[in-house]
Structures are given as C-alpha cells and as structure tokens.
Amino acid sequence: MKEEQKEFFLSMEDETMRPIFEKGDTLIVIEGSTIKDGTPHFLLIGNEIMCRVVTMCEDGITVGGYDNDICPVKHYTEEEIQKLPIKIIGRVKELRRHLSMNTRSEEREV
C-alpha cells in the first residue's frame, strides 16, 4: 500500500522562477525530503524559504532558478548542506494562478 503524501500550499515570493512561476503564484507542494532531479522544490537555506530547481551531484546539490540572471545556479557541498543547514521541504506538484485582467480594458455588459 502506497503511503499517503501530505500536500500543502506555498506562495511564490520572488521572480527567480520566471517565466514558469510568477511572483504571487500559489504552488501545491508534496512534503518530503526526497529530491527529484531537475524539478522545482521548496527548500530552507539557513532561515530563508525559497523555491528553486534542485539537482543532486556527486558531492552535494546544485540549486538555481529558471531565470539565471536573477538567480544563478549555486553548488552546495555536503559540508555546506550540514553547516547552513539546507533542508528540502517538498517538491512542487502543481501551479495555481489567478488570471490577471488587463487594467486598460473597460468592462462591458454583453
């Protein structure tokens, strides 16, 4: 029998994952510390929670955003992972976004 996975919502707080995730997007996260290479995860680095793409390496992990100009890829060794510490909170499963309305258009009744 497959163990039930806890899911929760977190909000995207910055623009490092553009163009896929926008600031203010609601993301459904599957709780757990298992890394699925090359996919977005929420992680805690020191005391800061962030959403980043995580990839396992031989001697640690690489962490980065989709927009490398805003968030360049950073490598963390096993020693740094323990020292900072870095904790994987969960993997992003789904995106929920409110559709923004064009503020210049006028509303009209049909």
N, CA, C and O atoms as a Tinker XYZ file with bonds, in Angstrom:
   440  protein
     1  N      0.840000   -1.190000    0.000000    73     2
     2  CA     0.000000    0.000000    0.000000    64     1     3
     3  C      0.884000    1.252000    0.000000    63     2     4     5
     4  O      1.817000    1.363000    0.795000    81     3
     5  N      0.584000    2.176000   -0.886000    73     3     6
     6  CA     1.371000    3.397000   -1.005000    64     5     7
     7  C      1.053000    4.347000    0.147000    63     6     8     9
     8  O     -0.108000    4.575000    0.489000    81     7
     9  N      2.119000    4.894000    0.736000    73     7    10
    10  CA     1.953000    5.839000    1.833000    64     9    11
    11  C      1.364000    7.147000    1.307000    63    10    12    13
    12  O      1.791000    7.659000    0.272000    81    11
    13  N      0.380000    7.681000    2.033000    73    11    14
    14  CA    -0.256000    8.938000    1.633000    64    13    15
    15  C      0.741000   10.082000    1.790000    63    14    16    17
    16  O      1.425000   10.191000    2.808000    81    15
    17  N      0.812000   10.931000    0.768000    73    15    18
    18  CA     1.729000   12.060000    0.805000    64    17    19
    19  C      0.980000   13.311000    1.223000    63    18    20    21
    20  O     -0.108000   13.599000    0.724000    81    19
    21  N      1.579000   14.050000    2.149000    73    19    22
    22  CA     0.995000   15.318000    2.576000    64    21    23
    23  C      1.264000   16.373000    1.520000    63    22    24    25
    24  O      2.357000   16.453000    0.959000    81    23
    25  N      0.248000   17.178000    1.259000    73    23    26
    26  CA     0.384000   18.290000    0.330000    64    25    27
    27  C     -0.015000   19.575000    1.036000    63    26    28    29
    28  O     -0.878000   19.575000    1.913000    81    27
    29  N      0.621000   20.662000    0.645000    73    27    30
    30  CA     0.285000   21.965000    1.208000    64    29    31
    31  C      0.557000   23.035000    0.165000    63    30    32    33
    32  O      1.188000   22.773000   -0.859000    81    31
    33  N      0.076000   24.242000    0.433000    73    31    34
    34  CA     0.229000   25.367000   -0.485000    64    33    35
    35  C      1.318000   26.305000    0.019000    63    34    36    37
    36  O      1.416000   26.567000    1.218000    81    35
    37  N      2.133000   26.806000   -0.901000    73    35    38
    38  CA     3.079000   27.877000   -0.607000    64    37    39
    39  C      2.984000   28.897000   -1.732000    63    38    40    41
    40  O      2.615000   28.569000   -2.859000    81    39
    41  N      3.318000   30.121000   -1.411000    73    39    42
    42  CA     3.238000   31.203000   -2.385000    64    41    43
    43  C      4.630000   31.517000   -2.925000    63    42    44    45
    44  O      5.611000   31.508000   -2.182000    81    43
    45  N      4.705000   31.792000   -4.221000    73    43    46
    46  CA     5.960000   32.201000   -4.842000    64    45    47
    47  C      6.212000   33.642000   -4.440000    63    46    48    49
    48  O      5.408000   34.524000   -4.742000    81    47
    49  N      7.327000   33.886000   -3.759000    73    47    50
    50  CA     7.585000   35.205000   -3.180000    64    49    51
    51  C      8.563000   36.063000   -3.981000    63    50    52    53
    52  O      8.755000   37.235000   -3.658000    81    51
    53  N      9.183000   35.501000   -5.019000    73    51    54
    54  CA    10.127000   36.297000   -5.806000    64    53    55
    55  C      9.993000   35.935000   -7.286000    63    54    56    57
    56  O      9.103000   35.174000   -7.668000    81    55
    57  N     10.877000   36.482000   -8.109000    73    55    58
    58  CA    10.769000   36.282000   -9.557000    64    57    59
    59  C     11.850000   35.355000  -10.110000    63    58    60    61
    60  O     12.086000   35.338000  -11.318000    81    59
    61  N     12.507000   34.588000   -9.245000    73    59    62
    62  CA    13.619000   33.743000   -9.667000    64    61    63
    63  C     13.203000   32.558000  -10.527000    63    62    64    65
    64  O     14.044000   31.954000  -11.192000    81    63
    65  N     11.918000   32.216000  -10.524000    73    63    66
    66  CA    11.453000   31.044000  -11.267000    64    65    67
    67  C     10.638000   31.432000  -12.502000    63    66    68    69
    68  O      9.920000   30.608000  -13.068000    81    67
    69  N     10.759000   32.713000  -12.918000    73    67    70
    70  CA    10.107000   33.156000  -14.139000    64    69    71
    71  C     10.783000   32.504000  -15.325000    63    70    72    73
    72  O     11.992000   32.285000  -15.251000    81    71
    73  N     10.127000   32.184000  -16.380000    73    71    74
    74  CA     8.764000   32.543000  -16.733000    64    73    75
    75  C      7.728000   31.499000  -16.319000    63    74    76    77
    76  O      6.536000   31.700000  -16.554000    81    75
    77  N      8.147000   30.397000  -15.714000    73    75    78
    78  CA     7.198000   29.338000  -15.356000    64    77    79
    79  C      6.324000   29.754000  -14.178000    63    78    80    81
    80  O      5.098000   29.686000  -14.258000    81    79
    81  N      6.951000   30.185000  -13.083000    73    79    82
    82  CA     6.217000   30.626000  -11.896000    64    81    83
    83  C      6.402000   32.123000  -11.742000    63    82    84    85
    84  O      7.515000   32.636000  -11.860000    81    83
    85  N      5.308000   32.820000  -11.478000    73    83    86
    86  CA     5.333000   34.269000  -11.277000    64    85    87
    87  C      5.221000   34.585000   -9.791000    63    86    88    89
    88  O      4.680000   33.794000   -9.018000    81    87
    89  N      5.729000   35.734000   -9.403000    73    87    90
    90  CA     5.573000   36.190000   -8.021000    64    89    91
    91  C      4.083000   36.236000   -7.694000    63    90    92    93
    92  O      3.292000   36.794000   -8.454000    81    91
    93  N      3.703000   35.645000   -6.560000    73    91    94
    94  CA     2.306000   35.612000   -6.149000    64    93    95
    95  C      1.579000   34.329000   -6.518000    63    94    96    97
    96  O      0.480000   34.082000   -6.020000    81    95
    97  N      2.172000   33.502000   -7.385000    73    95    98
    98  CA     1.549000   32.218000   -7.730000    64    97    99
    99  C      1.438000   31.338000   -6.490000    63    98   100   101
   100  O      2.280000   31.397000   -5.594000    81    99
   101  N      0.396000   30.528000   -6.452000    73    99   102
   102  CA     0.227000   29.541000   -5.390000    64   101   103
   103  C      0.685000   28.196000   -5.934000    63   102   104   105
   104  O      0.240000   27.759000   -6.995000    81   103
   105  N      1.577000   27.543000   -5.196000    73   103   106
   106  CA     2.122000   26.265000   -5.626000    64   105   107
   107  C      1.707000   25.180000   -4.648000    63   106   108   109
   108  O      1.772000   25.369000   -3.434000    81   107
   109  N      1.281000   24.041000   -5.184000    73   107   110
   110  CA     0.971000   22.887000   -4.346000    64   109   111
   111  C      2.259000   22.088000   -4.218000    63   110   112   113
   112  O      2.893000   21.740000   -5.214000    81   111
   113  N      2.633000   21.804000   -2.978000    73   111   114
   114  CA     3.904000   21.153000   -2.674000    64   113   115
   115  C      3.642000   19.808000   -2.015000    63   114   116   117
   116  O      2.805000   19.699000   -1.119000    81   115
   117  N      4.371000   18.773000   -2.471000    73   115   118
   118  CA     4.322000   17.462000   -1.833000    64   117   119
   119  C      5.427000   17.441000   -0.783000    63   118   120   121
   120  O      6.606000   17.573000   -1.110000    81   119
   121  N      5.039000   17.274000    0.478000    73   119   122
   122  CA     6.002000   17.291000    1.573000    64   121   123
   123  C      6.973000   16.121000    1.457000    63   122   124   125
   124  O      6.580000   15.005000    1.118000    81   123
   125  N      8.237000   16.387000    1.742000    73   123   126
   126  CA     9.228000   15.319000    1.759000    64   125   127
   127  C     10.606000   15.818000    1.393000    63   126   128   129
   128  O     10.751000   16.852000    0.742000    81   127
   129  N     11.617000   15.080000    1.813000    73   127   130
   130  CA    13.000000   15.491000    1.588000    64   129   131
   131  C     13.646000   14.789000    0.393000    63   130   132   133
   132  O     14.820000   15.020000    0.104000    81   131
   133  N     12.894000   13.938000   -0.300000    73   131   134
   134  CA    13.440000   13.247000   -1.467000    64   133   135
   135  C     13.514000   14.215000   -2.645000    63   134   136   137
   136  O     12.540000   14.897000   -2.964000    81   135
   137  N     14.675000   14.265000   -3.283000    73   135   138
   138  CA    14.878000   15.165000   -4.418000    64   137   139
   139  C     14.591000   14.426000   -5.716000    63   138   140   141
   140  O     15.088000   13.323000   -5.941000    81   139
   141  N     13.784000   15.045000   -6.562000    73   139   142
   142  CA    13.560000   14.555000   -7.925000    64   141   143
   143  C     14.352000   15.502000   -8.820000    63   142   144   145
   144  O     13.948000   16.643000   -9.047000    81   143
   145  N     15.484000   15.017000   -9.326000    73   143   146
   146  CA    16.431000   15.853000  -10.063000    64   145   147
   147  C     15.785000   16.737000  -11.117000    63   146   148   149
   148  O     14.928000   16.302000  -11.885000    81   147
   149  N     16.225000   18.003000  -11.131000    73   147   150
   150  CA    15.819000   18.937000  -12.163000    64   149   151
   151  C     14.421000   19.495000  -12.028000    63   150   152   153
   152  O     13.919000   20.144000  -12.947000    81   151
   153  N     13.778000   19.251000  -10.883000    73   151   154
   154  CA    12.425000   19.767000  -10.683000    64   153   155
   155  C     12.424000   20.802000   -9.565000    63   154   156   157
   156  O     13.316000   20.800000   -8.717000    81   155
   157  N     11.424000   21.690000   -9.558000    73   155   158
   158  CA    11.355000   22.715000   -8.517000    64   157   159
   159  C     10.987000   22.120000   -7.156000    63   158   160   161
   160  O     10.102000   21.272000   -7.042000    81   159
   161  N     11.683000   22.584000   -6.151000    73   159   162
   162  CA    11.436000   22.190000   -4.766000    64   161   163
   163  C     11.410000   23.450000   -3.910000    63   162   164   165
   164  O     12.020000   24.460000   -4.263000    81   163
   165  N     10.706000   23.388000   -2.791000    73   163   166
   166  CA    10.856000   24.418000   -1.771000    64   165   167
   167  C     11.904000   23.910000   -0.802000    63   166   168   169
   168  O     11.872000   22.755000   -0.379000    81   167
   169  N     12.833000   24.789000   -0.456000    73   167   170
   170  CA    13.864000   24.409000    0.480000    64   169   171
   171  C     14.130000   25.530000    1.461000    63   170   172   173
   172  O     13.813000   26.695000    1.217000    81   171
   173  N     14.710000   25.149000    2.557000    73   171   174
   174  CA    15.075000   26.086000    3.613000    64   173   175
   175  C     16.593000   26.153000    3.622000    63   174   176   177
   176  O     17.264000   25.161000    3.908000    81   175
   177  N     17.134000   27.331000    3.307000    73   175   178
   178  CA    18.579000   27.535000    3.370000    64   177   179
   179  C     18.814000   28.536000    4.484000    63   178   180   181
   180  O     18.450000   29.706000    4.372000    81   179
   181  N     19.432000   28.060000    5.568000    73   179   182
   182  CA    19.544000   28.883000    6.769000    64   181   183
   183  C     18.155000   29.115000    7.314000    63   182   184   185
   184  O     17.485000   28.172000    7.736000    81   183
   185  N     17.712000   30.367000    7.310000    73   183   186
   186  CA    16.352000   30.669000    7.784000    64   185   187
   187  C     15.463000   31.225000    6.670000    63   186   188   189
   188  O     14.434000   31.842000    6.944000    81   187
   189  N     15.859000   31.005000    5.416000    73   187   190
   190  CA    15.109000   31.536000    4.273000    64   189   191
   191  C     14.475000   30.404000    3.461000    63   190   192   193
   192  O     15.165000   29.485000    3.016000    81   191
   193  N     13.147000   30.481000    3.272000    73   191   194
   194  CA    12.437000   29.509000    2.442000    64   193   195
   195  C     12.428000   30.027000    1.008000    63   194   196   197
   196  O     12.136000   31.198000    0.764000    81   195
   197  N     12.750000   29.143000    0.062000    73   195   198
   198  CA    12.769000   29.543000   -1.341000    64   197   199
   199  C     12.364000   28.390000   -2.241000    63   198   200   201
   200  O     12.457000   27.222000   -1.865000    81   199
   201  N     11.913000   28.740000   -3.437000    73   199   202
   202  CA    11.576000   27.754000   -4.463000    64   201   203
   203  C     12.695000   27.785000   -5.493000    63   202   204   205
   204  O     12.997000   28.833000   -6.063000    81   203
   205  N     13.313000   26.615000   -5.728000    73   203   206
   206  CA    14.414000   26.517000   -6.676000    64   205   207
   207  C     14.414000   25.140000   -7.337000    63   206   208   209
   208  O     13.856000   24.181000   -6.805000    81   207
   209  N     15.046000   25.060000   -8.497000    73   207   210
   210  CA    15.284000   23.775000   -9.149000    64   209   211
   211  C     16.483000   23.145000   -8.448000    63   210   212   213
   212  O     17.526000   23.780000   -8.299000    81   211
   213  N     16.329000   21.893000   -8.018000    73   211   214
   214  CA    17.379000   21.204000   -7.271000    64   213   215
   215  C     17.831000   19.981000   -8.064000    63   214   216   217
   216  O     17.013000   19.230000   -8.596000    81   215
   217  N     19.141000   19.798000   -8.130000    73   215   218
   218  CA    19.724000   18.631000   -8.789000    64   217   219
   219  C     20.800000   18.042000   -7.887000    63   218   220   221
   220  O     21.639000   18.763000   -7.348000    81   219
   221  N     20.762000   16.723000   -7.730000    73   219   222
   222  CA    21.771000   16.025000   -6.934000    64   221   223
   223  C     23.076000   15.938000   -7.726000    63   222   224   225
   224  O     23.067000   15.752000   -8.943000    81   223
   225  N     24.192000   16.075000   -7.017000    73   223   226
   226  CA    25.519000   15.916000   -7.604000    64   225   227
   227  C     26.285000   14.897000   -6.762000    63   226   228   229
   228  O     25.839000   14.504000   -5.684000    81   227
   229  N     27.418000   14.486000   -7.259000    73   227   230
   230  CA    28.232000   13.503000   -6.547000    64   229   231
   231  C     28.630000   13.993000   -5.155000    63   230   232   233
   232  O     28.667000   13.214000   -4.202000    81   231
   233  N     28.927000   15.287000   -5.045000    73   231   234
   234  CA    29.413000   15.822000   -3.768000    64   233   235
   235  C     28.461000   16.828000   -3.124000    63   234   236   237
   236  O     28.881000   17.614000   -2.276000    81   235
   237  N     27.173000   16.816000   -3.518000    73   235   238
   238  CA    26.212000   17.748000   -2.928000    64   237   239
   239  C     25.013000   17.967000   -3.827000    63   238   240   241
   240  O     24.493000   17.031000   -4.433000    81   239
   241  N     24.574000   19.242000   -3.906000    73   239   242
   242  CA    23.431000   19.594000   -4.746000    64   241   243
   243  C     23.712000   20.905000   -5.474000    63   242   244   245
   244  O     24.529000   21.714000   -5.033000    81   243
   245  N     23.015000   21.102000   -6.606000    73   243   246
   246  CA    23.003000   22.411000   -7.248000    64   245   247
   247  C     21.590000   22.963000   -7.127000    63   246   248   249
   248  O     20.605000   22.229000   -7.201000    81   247
   249  N     21.520000   24.270000   -6.942000    73   247   250
   250  CA    20.255000   24.956000   -6.706000    64   249   251
   251  C     20.231000   26.191000   -7.592000    63   250   252   253
   252  O     21.202000   26.947000   -7.633000    81   251
   253  N     19.122000   26.402000   -8.305000    73   251   254
   254  CA    19.025000   27.580000   -9.152000    64   253   255
   255  C     17.596000   27.872000   -9.544000    63   254   256   257
   256  O     16.687000   27.080000   -9.294000    81   255
   257  N     17.415000   29.023000  -10.163000    73   255   258
   258  CA    16.097000   29.411000  -10.646000    64   257   259
   259  C     16.008000   29.198000  -12.144000    63   258   260   261
   260  O     16.982000   28.802000  -12.784000    81   259
   261  N     14.830000   29.463000  -12.701000    73   259   262
   262  CA    14.668000   29.390000  -14.150000    64   261   263
   263  C     15.268000   30.616000  -14.823000    63   262   264   265
   264  O     15.642000   30.558000  -15.994000    81   263
   265  N     15.362000   31.724000  -14.097000    73   263   266
   266  CA    15.952000   32.951000  -14.623000    64   265   267
   267  C     17.349000   33.094000  -14.027000    63   266   268   269
   268  O     17.510000   33.604000  -12.918000    81   267
   269  N     18.362000   32.638000  -14.774000    73   267   270
   270  CA    19.733000   32.646000  -14.256000    64   269   271
   271  C     20.303000   34.045000  -14.063000    63   270   272   273
   272  O     21.281000   34.215000  -13.336000    81   271
   273  N     19.705000   35.056000  -14.706000    73   271   274
   274  CA    20.162000   36.429000  -14.480000    64   273   275
   275  C     19.801000   36.891000  -13.073000    63   274   276   277
   276  O     20.577000   37.595000  -12.428000    81   275
   277  N     18.628000   36.496000  -12.603000    73   275   278
   278  CA    18.183000   36.865000  -11.259000    64   277   279
   279  C     18.736000   35.894000  -10.223000    63   278   280   281
   280  O     19.108000   36.299000   -9.121000    81   279
   281  N     18.790000   34.620000  -10.576000    73   279   282
   282  CA    19.175000   33.581000   -9.621000    64   281   283
   283  C     20.131000   32.588000  -10.277000    63   282   284   285
   284  O     19.697000   31.554000  -10.783000    81   283
   285  N     21.431000   32.896000  -10.271000    73   283   286
   286  CA    22.383000   31.968000  -10.879000    64   285   287
   287  C     22.450000   30.649000  -10.108000    63   286   288   289
   288  O     22.156000   30.595000   -8.914000    81   287
   289  N     22.839000   29.599000  -10.809000    73   287   290
   290  CA    22.968000   28.276000  -10.194000    64   289   291
   291  C     24.082000   28.315000   -9.152000    63   290   292   293
   292  O     25.155000   28.871000   -9.388000    81   291
   293  N     23.803000   27.713000   -7.992000    73   291   294
   294  CA    24.801000   27.647000   -6.913000    64   293   295
   295  C     24.977000   26.198000   -6.504000    63   294   296   297
   296  O     24.006000   25.448000   -6.405000    81   295
   297  N     26.217000   25.810000   -6.267000    73   295   298
   298  CA    26.528000   24.454000   -5.821000    64   297   299
   299  C     26.778000   24.461000   -4.314000    63   298   300   301
   300  O     27.467000   25.339000   -3.795000    81   299
   301  N     26.215000   23.476000   -3.619000    73   299   302
   302  CA    26.442000   23.303000   -2.185000    64   301   303
   303  C     27.032000   21.919000   -1.951000    63   302   304   305
   304  O     26.493000   20.921000   -2.430000    81   303
   305  N     28.138000   21.858000   -1.216000    73   303   306
   306  CA    28.749000   20.579000   -0.866000    64   305   307
   307  C     27.991000   19.965000    0.309000    63   306   308   309
   308  O     27.190000   20.634000    0.960000    81   307
   309  N     28.253000   18.684000    0.572000    73   307   310
   310  CA    27.631000   18.013000    1.724000    64   309   311
   311  C     27.944000   18.769000    3.012000    63   310   312   313
   312  O     27.089000   18.896000    3.888000    81   311
   313  N     29.168000   19.269000    3.121000    73   311   314
   314  CA    29.570000   20.027000    4.313000    64   313   315
   315  C     28.742000   21.306000    4.458000    63   314   316   317
   316  O     28.288000   21.628000    5.556000    81   315
   317  N     28.546000   22.032000    3.360000    73   315   318
   318  CA    27.737000   23.259000    3.391000    64   317   319
   319  C     26.276000   22.947000    3.711000    63   318   320   321
   320  O     25.619000   23.704000    4.426000    81   319
   321  N     25.768000   21.828000    3.178000    73   319   322
   322  CA    24.383000   21.424000    3.436000    64   321   323
   323  C     24.165000   21.223000    4.933000    63   322   324   325
   324  O     23.125000   21.609000    5.467000    81   323
   325  N     25.133000   20.628000    5.605000    73   323   326
   326  CA    25.036000   20.401000    7.048000    64   325   327
   327  C     25.238000   21.694000    7.834000    63   326   328   329
   328  O     24.544000   21.935000    8.823000    81   327
   329  N     26.183000   22.525000    7.400000    73   327   330
   330  CA    26.555000   23.732000    8.147000    64   329   331
   331  C     25.486000   24.827000    8.095000    63   330   332   333
   332  O     25.206000   25.462000    9.111000    81   331
   333  N     24.884000   25.055000    6.915000    73   331   334
   334  CA    23.953000   26.189000    6.773000    64   333   335
   335  C     22.702000   26.079000    7.640000    63   334   336   337
   336  O     22.421000   27.141000    8.197000    81   335
   337  N     21.955000   25.151000    7.870000    73   335   338
   338  CA    21.775000   23.924000    7.091000    64   337   339
   339  C     20.823000   24.161000    5.925000    63   338   340   341
   340  O     20.144000   25.185000    5.848000    81   339
   341  N     20.795000   23.183000    5.018000    73   339   342
   342  CA    19.835000   23.186000    3.914000    64   341   343
   343  C     18.893000   22.015000    4.126000    63   342   344   345
   344  O     19.326000   20.881000    4.332000    81   343
   345  N     17.590000   22.303000    4.073000    73   343   346
   346  CA    16.578000   21.263000    4.263000    64   345   347
   347  C     15.586000   21.334000    3.109000    63   346   348   349
   348  O     15.078000   22.409000    2.789000    81   347
   349  N     15.309000   20.192000    2.484000    73   347   350
   350  CA    14.293000   20.115000    1.432000    64   349   351
   351  C     12.933000   20.004000    2.112000    63   350   352   353
   352  O     12.699000   19.082000    2.892000    81   351
   353  N     12.039000   20.942000    1.817000    73   351   354
   354  CA    10.695000   20.949000    2.409000    64   353   355
   355  C      9.755000   20.073000    1.585000    63   354   356   357
   356  O      8.954000   19.317000    2.136000    81   355
   357  N      9.859000   20.183000    0.258000    73   355   358
   358  CA     8.992000   19.391000   -0.603000    64   357   359
   359  C      9.153000   19.766000   -2.062000    63   358   360   361
   360  O      9.809000   20.752000   -2.397000    81   359
   361  N      8.546000   18.968000   -2.924000    73   359   362
   362  CA     8.618000   19.143000   -4.372000    64   361   363
   363  C      7.335000   19.790000   -4.881000    63   362   364   365
   364  O      6.237000   19.431000   -4.456000    81   363
   365  N      7.486000   20.750000   -5.796000    73   363   366
   366  CA     6.325000   21.419000   -6.389000    64   365   367
   367  C      5.597000   20.435000   -7.298000    63   366   368   369
   368  O      6.188000   19.828000   -8.191000    81   367
   369  N      4.295000   20.293000   -7.046000    73   367   370
   370  CA     3.458000   19.368000   -7.815000    64   369   371
   371  C      2.602000   20.100000   -8.837000    63   370   372   373
   372  O      2.398000   19.625000   -9.954000    81   371
   373  N      2.105000   21.264000   -8.435000    73   371   374
   374  CA     1.099000   21.933000   -9.263000    64   373   375
   375  C      1.148000   23.433000   -9.040000    63   374   376   377
   376  O      1.535000   23.913000   -7.975000    81   375
   377  N      0.749000   24.154000  -10.065000    73   375   378
   378  CA     0.689000   25.613000  -10.036000    64   377   379
   379  C     -0.762000   26.052000  -10.076000    63   378   380   381
   380  O     -1.554000   25.543000  -10.868000    81   379
   381  N     -1.106000   27.003000   -9.215000    73   379   382
   382  CA    -2.428000   27.653000   -9.261000    64   381   383
   383  C     -2.177000   29.146000   -9.449000    63   382   384   385
   384  O     -1.405000   29.759000   -8.711000    81   383
   385  N     -2.837000   29.711000  -10.439000    73   383   386
   386  CA    -2.612000   31.131000  -10.721000    64   385   387
   387  C     -3.941000   31.804000  -10.992000    63   386   388   389
   388  O     -4.790000   31.266000  -11.704000    81   387
   389  N     -4.117000   32.996000  -10.414000    73   387   390
   390  CA    -5.283000   33.815000  -10.733000    64   389   391
   391  C     -4.999000   34.522000  -12.047000    63   390   392   393
   392  O     -3.903000   35.042000  -12.255000    81   391
   393  N     -5.977000   34.540000  -12.923000    73   391   394
   394  CA    -5.799000   35.237000  -14.186000    64   393   395
   395  C     -5.874000   36.729000  -13.940000    63   394   396   397
   396  O     -6.826000   37.221000  -13.334000    81   395
   397  N     -4.875000   37.445000  -14.407000    73   395   398
   398  CA    -4.889000   38.893000  -14.216000    64   397   399
   399  C     -5.655000   39.530000  -15.366000    63   398   400   401
   400  O     -5.573000   39.091000  -16.513000    81   399
   401  N     -6.379000   40.546000  -15.038000    73   399   402
   402  CA    -7.175000   41.241000  -16.036000    64   401   403
   403  C     -6.374000   42.434000  -16.552000    63   402   404   405
   404  O     -5.637000   43.074000  -15.803000    81   403
   405  N     -6.528000   42.713000  -17.815000    73   403   406
   406  CA    -5.880000   43.869000  -18.401000    64   405   407
   407  C     -6.524000   45.118000  -17.805000    63   406   408   409
   408  O     -7.718000   45.351000  -17.992000    81   407
   409  N     -5.748000   45.911000  -17.098000    73   407   410
   410  CA    -6.301000   47.076000  -16.394000    64   409   411
   411  C     -6.700000   48.202000  -17.348000    63   410   412   413
   412  O     -7.442000   49.105000  -16.964000    81   411
   413  N     -6.211000   48.151000  -18.590000    73   411   414
   414  CA    -6.546000   49.215000  -19.536000    64   413   415
   415  C     -7.863000   48.966000  -20.259000    63   414   416   417
   416  O     -8.440000   49.893000  -20.827000    81   415
   417  N     -8.335000   47.753000  -20.244000    73   415   418
   418  CA    -9.591000   47.479000  -20.949000    64   417   419
   419  C    -10.774000   47.845000  -20.064000    63   418   420   421
   420  O    -10.689000   47.802000  -18.836000    81   419
   421  N    -11.856000   48.197000  -20.696000    73   419   422
   422  CA   -13.063000   48.549000  -19.958000    64   421   423
   423  C    -13.984000   47.347000  -19.900000    63   422   424   425
   424  O    -14.051000   46.548000  -20.834000    81   423
   425  N    -14.689000   47.233000  -18.794000    73   423   426
   426  CA   -15.670000   46.161000  -18.674000    64   425   427
   427  C    -16.942000   46.603000  -19.384000    63   426   428   429
   428  O    -17.373000   47.749000  -19.256000    81   427
   429  N    -17.542000   45.671000  -20.141000    73   427   430
   430  CA   -18.787000   45.962000  -20.841000    64   429   431
   431  C    -19.739000   44.804000  -20.655000    63   430   432   433
   432  O    -19.338000   43.640000  -20.680000    81   431
   433  N    -20.984000   45.128000  -20.470000    73   431   434
   434  CA   -22.015000   44.109000  -20.360000    64   433   435
   435  C    -22.444000   43.713000  -21.763000    63   434   436   437
   436  O    -22.624000   44.569000  -22.630000    81   435
   437  N    -22.607000   42.425000  -21.984000    73   435   438
   438  CA   -22.993000   41.944000  -23.314000    64   437   439
   439  C    -24.447000   41.569000  -23.326000    63   438   440
   440  O    -24.965000   41.140000  -24.357000    81   439
